[in-house]
Amino acid sequence: MRFLSPRGWAAFAWQSDYSQFYLIDRDDLSFTPPVEITPEMERRSFFVPPAGLVVYTLGCLQQHIRIAIYDTEPDHAPAEPMRGNPWTRVETTAARFPSRKFAISSPSMPDSLPAGPIFLLDSTDVAVRIAWMEFQGSRDDSVPVEPDVIEITMWPR
């Protein structure tokens, strides 16, 4: 296994209202998430608009979202590194960020924070690997559960 150092990374404690969050191109003022979630979007748990990325969560409000940007595709851990649990789902897709920068956002915060965090990319076209480690027990909002972990890894296409 080769070790590649990320060009940029961040980790967030996040609450995905309506079971989704967005990576929005900073210059795309026309971004609107899909109103209707198709069975394909539900099955794959993401949607790729013309610019940006929409990621769907299983239903738990709490997530740890990790974003890492690399120069080239890194080796991917078969399990979530912090707890060692296997990923419950993994998907890879292409995405476009024409401005080569993006921010994280959600339905309750449709505009990303003006002062960041902002992620910078070397390429407008990227490959994205999304890995989910989702809580597998009963989801009862009155009982605290471990947050889901969603790891997003990007590299130029």
TORTORNU-167621 format. One line per field, with one value per residue (C-alpha): residue in three letters; y negated, z, x negated; residue number from 1. Coordinates in steps of 0.1 Angstrom, whole numbers, plus 5000, padded with zeros to 4 digits. Layout:
BEGIN
code c(ALA,...);
yy c(Y,...);
zz c(Z,...);
xx c(X,...);
pos c(NUM,...);
***
This chain:
BEGIN
code c(MET,ARG,PHE,LEU,SER,PRO,ARG,GLY,TRP,ALA,ALA,PHE,ALA,TRP,GLN,SER,ASP,TYR,SER,GLN,PHE,TYR,LEU,ILE,ASP,ARG,ASP,ASP,LEU,SER,PHE,THR,PRO,PRO,VAL,GLU,ILE,THR,PRO,GLU,MET,GLU,ARG,ARG,SER,PHE,PHE,VAL,PRO,PRO,ALA,GLY,LEU,VAL,VAL,TYR,THR,LEU,GLY,CYS,LEU,GLN,GLN,HIS,ILE,ARG,ILE,ALA,ILE,TYR,ASP,THR,GLU,PRO,ASP,HIS,ALA,PRO,ALA,GLU,PRO,MET,ARG,GLY,ASN,PRO,TRP,THR,ARG,VAL,GLU,THR,THR,ALA,ALA,ARG,PHE,PRO,SER,ARG,LYS,PHE,ALA,ILE,SER,SER,PRO,SER,MET,PRO,ASP,SER,LEU,PRO,ALA,GLY,PRO,ILE,PHE,LEU,LEU,ASP,SER,THR,ASP,VAL,ALA,VAL,ARG,ILE,ALA,TRP,MET,GLU,PHE,GLN,GLY,SER,ARG,ASP,ASP,SER,VAL,PRO,VAL,GLU,PRO,ASP,VAL,ILE,GLU,ILE,THR,MET,TRP,PRO,ARG);
yy c(5000,4966,4936,4904,4872,4853,4818,4807,4823,4815,4833,4820,4830,4824,4827,4836,4823,4840,4867,4849,4824,4807,4799,4767,4751,4717,4698,4718,4694,4716,4747,4763,4798,4822,4820,4855,4883,4911,4948,4947,4917,4935,4967,4950,4923,4895,4873,4855,4822,4803,4788,4801,4832,4841,4868,4886,4901,4931,4911,4905,4867,4869,4875,4872,4860,4863,4847,4854,4841,4858,4853,4889,4917,4930,4965,4968,4983,5014,5002,4969,4961,4947,4975,5003,5011,5020,4995,5002,4987,4974,4956,4938,4912,4883,4847,4812,4781,4755,4728,4754,4746,4759,4756,4778,4769,4784,4777,4756,4736,4733,4708,4720,4700,4669,4672,4709,4735,4735,4764,4758,4782,4785,4797,4789,4826,4850,4886,4889,4919,4918,4943,4946,4963,4961,4970,5004,5005,4991,4954,4938,4900,4902,4924,4912,4933,4932,4908,4921,4916,4904,4902,4883,4887,4867,4867,4853,4873);
zz c(5000,4990,5012,4995,5015,5007,4992,5014,5039,5066,5089,5100,5127,5105,5107,5074,5074,5049,5047,5023,5020,4990,4976,4957,4931,4945,4913,4904,4914,4897,4920,4930,4945,4930,4945,4936,4946,4920,4929,4913,4934,4965,4956,4949,4976,4955,4925,4901,4888,4860,4887,4922,4941,4962,4988,5006,5040,5054,5078,5108,5114,5127,5105,5106,5071,5059,5027,5013,4980,4963,4933,4921,4932,4966,4980,4997,5032,5032,5066,5083,5098,5132,5144,5120,5109,5073,5050,5045,5010,4986,4953,4928,4903,4883,4892,4878,4897,4869,4893,4908,4943,4963,4997,5018,5023,5032,5027,5058,5047,5009,5006,5017,5044,5028,5047,5042,5045,5008,4991,4961,4933,4906,4880,4870,4865,4894,4904,4937,4960,4986,5014,5041,5074,5086,5119,5115,5146,5152,5145,5174,5177,5214,5219,5210,5184,5169,5140,5105,5088,5052,5036,5003,4985,4953,4927,4891,4863);
xx c(5000,4986,4992,5002,5006,5038,5034,5063,5087,5112,5135,5169,5194,5225,5263,5278,5313,5336,5309,5287,5258,5242,5208,5215,5193,5186,5194,5226,5253,5279,5274,5307,5308,5333,5368,5377,5354,5355,5351,5316,5306,5319,5300,5267,5271,5258,5267,5244,5258,5240,5218,5213,5225,5255,5249,5278,5275,5294,5316,5294,5292,5256,5226,5189,5181,5145,5133,5098,5083,5054,5031,5038,5061,5049,5052,5085,5090,5113,5127,5133,5099,5110,5132,5121,5157,5162,5178,5215,5215,5189,5196,5173,5184,5172,5181,5175,5165,5160,5146,5122,5135,5164,5181,5203,5240,5274,5311,5313,5283,5288,5259,5226,5208,5193,5160,5155,5145,5137,5120,5097,5092,5065,5089,5125,5132,5127,5132,5151,5152,5179,5177,5204,5202,5238,5253,5270,5293,5327,5330,5348,5343,5348,5318,5283,5265,5230,5229,5226,5193,5191,5157,5154,5121,5114,5086,5083,5098);
pos c(1,2,3,4,5,6,7,8,9,10,11,12,13,14,15,16,17,18,19,20,21,22,23,24,25,26,27,28,29,30,31,32,33,34,35,36,37,38,39,40,41,42,43,44,45,46,47,48,49,50,51,52,53,54,55,56,57,58,59,60,61,62,63,64,65,66,67,68,69,70,71,72,73,74,75,76,77,78,79,80,81,82,83,84,85,86,87,88,89,90,91,92,93,94,95,96,97,98,99,100,101,102,103,104,105,106,107,108,109,110,111,112,113,114,115,116,117,118,119,120,121,122,123,124,125,126,127,128,129,130,131,132,133,134,135,136,137,138,139,140,141,142,143,144,145,146,147,148,149,150,151,152,153,154,155,156,157);
***
